[in-house]
Amino acid sequence: MQRIKLDVFQSLFDKNLTGKEIDFLIVLSFYQDKRGVVQGMHYRKMMAEAGMSAQSFYDCMRSLEEKGVVRAVGVHNDYDITLVGNDFTIYNDEDYKQGRVKYLSTNCRLFRDCNFRRLKPKQKLLVMALYQIQSAGAPNGVQSYRIGREKFYQKYTRLLDVSCRTLQKYLKMLKLYFSIGLKDGIYYFTMRKNFLKRAETSRTEKEIAMAQILEAACRRNKVKDPDPKEQKEILQTLSYREKDLLKYFVDVSTVIRQMIGIINAAVLNPRKWKRRLKSSLFTKLFNEAIA
């Protein structure tokens, strides 16, 4: 669910976030489920995705907790991290069709751009704010964001708590991502198409979120190099049964643990257990968990 609810995003302007903290939140949005929860976020994944050190991972997580932006629970060597307020389970298909769900989509190339990562915190927020306005109502969106010059300076100097001079400097930076026109006292911001395109991936947002859940469950149960066929079938089950998974708060890690225990029922020494996946048994245990 690569989305951040509009009210959650707007609240970030008052949190005095660092650039790394913004990157941290964006990466979380890549892997969260519809509840806004990322199960099993490991520091190595954040290092790879956000280009931050292990220490930065822990510093960002603790700081964001203190600011009330995330909640984190340590499990073994990873964390279940919730982006506070980013729960989409309350919406149905009709809500989306009627445009009642306001959010910022992070499933685009903009948020994978190395130059975006180098921007200052308030520059990042400004780019995100302008992008959100233009991408609202996707896939069609709006052609350009039009705003009076004076209103632009009034709105964003207040929102970002910067001077007009600083905002003028930000305009130069914005040209990397937007075509900017000024006519009759009105600014026209049009995001460059390359950054609006969806991020290149062979998986859907749901599949990415389910893969994150299964990856965490396997790591927590020491399942290394799972059989690709069994793994694929379990991911299909999770994607198909997503509503049940979230509605009944099924702990996939617990289901995997039960599955391994049954597979090795005749082996007394846990050190000799074969830690592997078996999709048919997983589905059976999953059904029992929601019964």
GUFIMI-345323 format. One record per residue (C-alpha): residue in one letter; z, x, y. Coordinates in pm, whole numbers. Each point is the difference from the previous one (the first is absolute). Layout:
BEGIN
('a' (Z X Y))
...
This chain:
BEGIN
('m' (0 0 0))
('q' (-123 237 266))
('r' (126 -204 293))
('i' (277 10 258))
('k' (105 -333 145))
('l' (-73 -24 370))
('d' (360 -65 101))
('v' (114 298 -211))
('f' (-260 222 164))
('q' (91 -119 349))
('s' (367 78 -66))
('l' (-90 366 -57))
('f' (-62 54 372))
('d' (376 -23 62))
('k' (106 232 -285))
('n' (-81 337 161))
('l' (-189 109 -310))
('t' (-127 351 -61))
('g' (-358 66 -107))
('k' (115 83 -353))
('e' (197 -325 -20))
('i' (-310 -199 94))
('d' (-199 186 -268))
('f' (280 -72 -248))
('l' (-23 -375 70))
('i' (-378 -3 -28))
('v' (13 169 -341))
('l' (265 -247 -113))
('s' (-238 -282 90))
('f' (-264 151 -232))
('y' (220 -53 -307))
('q' (229 -295 81))
('d' (-7 -325 -192))
('k' (-6 -341 170))
('r' (376 23 64))
('g' (-47 313 208))
('v' (160 210 -276))
('v' (-127 333 -133))
('q' (150 70 -339))
('g' (45 361 -98))
('m' (-114 178 317))
('h' (26 370 -85))
('y' (10 269 264))
('r' (-302 172 -159))
('k' (-219 -306 61))
('m' (108 -16 363))
('m' (-70 372 36))
('a' (-352 -49 -136))
('e' (-79 -316 197))
('a' (166 76 335))
('g' (-16 380 -2))
('m' (373 34 53))
('s' (254 230 -160))
('a' (264 -112 -248))
('q' (265 38 270))
('s' (-206 -215 238))
('f' (-15 -270 -266))
('y' (379 -18 -23))
('d' (47 34 377))
('c' (-245 -283 71))
('m' (146 -229 -264))
('r' (357 42 126))
('s' (-99 -30 365))
('l' (-202 -316 -64))
('e' (297 -144 -189))
('e' (226 67 298))
('k' (-252 -170 229))
('g' (-8 -307 -227))
('v' (-368 38 -85))
('v' (35 65 -375))
('r' (254 -35 -280))
('a' (3 266 -271))
('v' (169 3 -340))
('g' (-3 320 -203))
('v' (-96 -36 -367))
('h' (-1 323 -202))
('n' (-223 238 199))
('d' (-185 -259 207))
('y' (71 -296 227))
('d' (-65 -370 27))
('i' (-81 -44 369))
('t' (-31 -333 181))
('l' (-182 -37 329))
('v' (243 -244 162))
('g' (-152 -335 95))
('n' (-337 73 -161))
('d' (19 -275 -264))
('f' (-331 -183 -59))
('t' (112 -210 -297))
('i' (73 -294 230))
('y' (-370 -48 74))
('n' (-268 -170 -209))
('d' (-380 11 4))
('e' (-16 -287 248))
('d' (216 192 249))
('y' (-252 284 -4))
('k' (-299 -234 28))
('q' (155 -173 301))
('g' (80 333 165))
('r' (374 -60 -1))
('v' (80 347 -138))
('k' (-6 262 274))
('y' (-2 359 -116))
('l' (-135 351 46))
('s' (-215 112 -292))
('t' (43 362 -107))
('n' (-285 -12 -252))
('c' (-250 182 221))
('r' (-116 354 61))
('l' (188 26 329))
('f' (330 49 -181))
('r' (-143 272 -228))
('d' (-140 199 290))
('c' (150 349 41))
('n' (-32 -16 380))
('f' (202 -321 11))
('r' (286 183 -172))
('r' (-1 261 280))
('l' (45 -253 282))
('k' (327 -39 186))
('p' (215 -298 -106))
('k' (-86 -221 298))
('q' (-366 87 -31))
('k' (7 -116 -362))
('l' (165 -327 99))
('l' (-260 -59 272))
('v' (-289 60 -239))
('m' (162 -232 -255))
('a' (57 -271 262))
('l' (-362 4 119))
('y' (-126 13 -358))
('q' (215 -300 -97))
('i' (-143 -210 282))
('q' (-359 88 -89))
('s' (46 -45 -374))
('a' (186 -332 29))
('g' (-188 -269 -186))
('a' (-162 247 -240))
('p' (-258 28 -144))
('n' (-175 -116 318))
('g' (259 111 255))
('v' (-92 15 368))
('q' (-290 200 139))
('s' (207 167 270))
('y' (347 -22 144))
('r' (-39 -99 365))
('i' (283 46 246))
('g' (18 40 377))
('r' (62 356 117))
('e' (319 -87 189))
('k' (128 -216 -284))
('f' (-71 280 -248))
('y' (215 244 197))
('q' (275 -256 56))
('k' (11 -102 -366))
('y' (-11 339 -166))
('t' (210 202 246))
('r' (273 -256 -64))
('l' (-54 -24 -375))
('l' (-13 376 -51))
('d' (245 85 279))
('v' (-237 256 153))
('s' (-137 62 349))
('c' (-349 -100 117))
('r' (-91 368 11))
('t' (100 44 -365))
('l' (-193 -313 -101))
('q' (-307 139 178))
('k' (26 310 -219))
('y' (28 -223 -306))
('l' (-333 -161 93))
('k' (-174 333 -63))
('m' (155 11 -347))
('l' (-107 -359 -71))
('k' (-367 98 33))
('l' (28 164 -341))
('y' (48 -344 -157))
('f' (-141 -245 256))
('s' (-305 -42 212))
('i' (152 -74 343))
('g' (-184 -176 278))
('l' (114 -103 350))
('k' (-194 -268 185))
('d' (110 -214 293))
('g' (360 110 -46))
('i' (8 -91 -372))
('y' (46 245 -287))
('y' (-200 -51 -320))
('f' (148 171 -308))
('t' (-224 4 -307))
('m' (122 190 -305))
('r' (-250 234 -154))
('k' (-134 -155 -321))
('n' (76 303 -214))
('f' (374 -47 52))
('l' (-13 -375 -59))
('k' (-147 41 -348))
('r' (223 -59 -299))
('a' (154 306 -155))
('e' (-205 127 -293))
('t' (167 -103 -323))
('s' (-113 -154 -328))
('r' (316 -214 -23))
('t' (109 -312 183))
('e' (320 -9 207))
('k' (171 -195 -277))
('e' (-106 252 -264))
('i' (133 288 211))
('a' (337 -175 42))
('m' (24 -79 -373))
('a' (-98 357 -90))
('q' (283 127 220))
('i' (250 -223 -184))
('l' (-121 113 -343))
('e' (-11 367 104))
('a' (362 -20 114))
('a' (106 -175 -322))
('c' (-168 265 -214))
('r' (155 287 195))
('r' (345 -156 -20))
('n' (-37 -37 -377))
('k' (-153 346 -50))
('v' (-334 -138 -119))
('k' (-239 288 55))
('d' (-378 -24 -32))
('p' (-7 -368 -107))
('d' (-292 -118 -209))
('p' (-271 -109 249))
('k' (-93 -311 -198))
('e' (360 -124 -31))
('q' (65 86 365))
('k' (-307 -193 114))
('e' (96 -308 -200))
('i' (355 2 140))
('l' (-137 32 354))
('q' (-225 -299 -67))
('t' (303 -198 -115))
('l' (196 94 311))
('s' (-289 -89 232))
('y' (-61 -332 -174))
('r' (373 -84 -10))
('e' (85 130 348))
('k' (149 -332 114))
('d' (235 -9 -300))
('l' (87 366 51))
('l' (116 -61 356))
('k' (140 -351 -45))
('y' (232 97 -287))
('f' (75 354 127))
('v' (-113 157 -325))
('d' (104 364 -22))
('v' (-300 166 -165))
('s' (201 315 -62))
('t' (250 -201 -207))
('v' (-284 -162 -197))
('i' (-149 342 -73))
('r' (343 126 -109))
('q' (38 -294 -241))
('m' (-351 59 -132))
('i' (72 367 -75))
('g' (326 -97 -171))
('i' (-177 -245 -231))
('i' (-281 246 -79))
('n' (263 257 -103))
('a' (246 -239 -167))
('a' (0 207 -320))
('v' (58 331 181))
('l' (370 61 59))
('n' (-32 305 225))
('p' (-141 -102 343))
('r' (-122 356 52))
('k' (-252 -58 -278))
('w' (-129 -329 139))
('k' (-370 -43 59))
('r' (-18 -108 361))
('r' (-325 -190 13))
('l' (-141 -330 119))
('k' (-95 -296 -215))
('s' (-160 -279 200))
('s' (46 -282 -252))
('l' (374 70 -24))
('f' (26 35 376))
('t' (-157 -344 50))
('k' (240 -154 -252))
('l' (303 151 173))
('f' (-135 -95 342))
('n' (-28 -365 -110))
('e' (356 12 -129))
('a' (120 141 333))
('i' (-132 -302 192))
('a' (93 -261 -260))
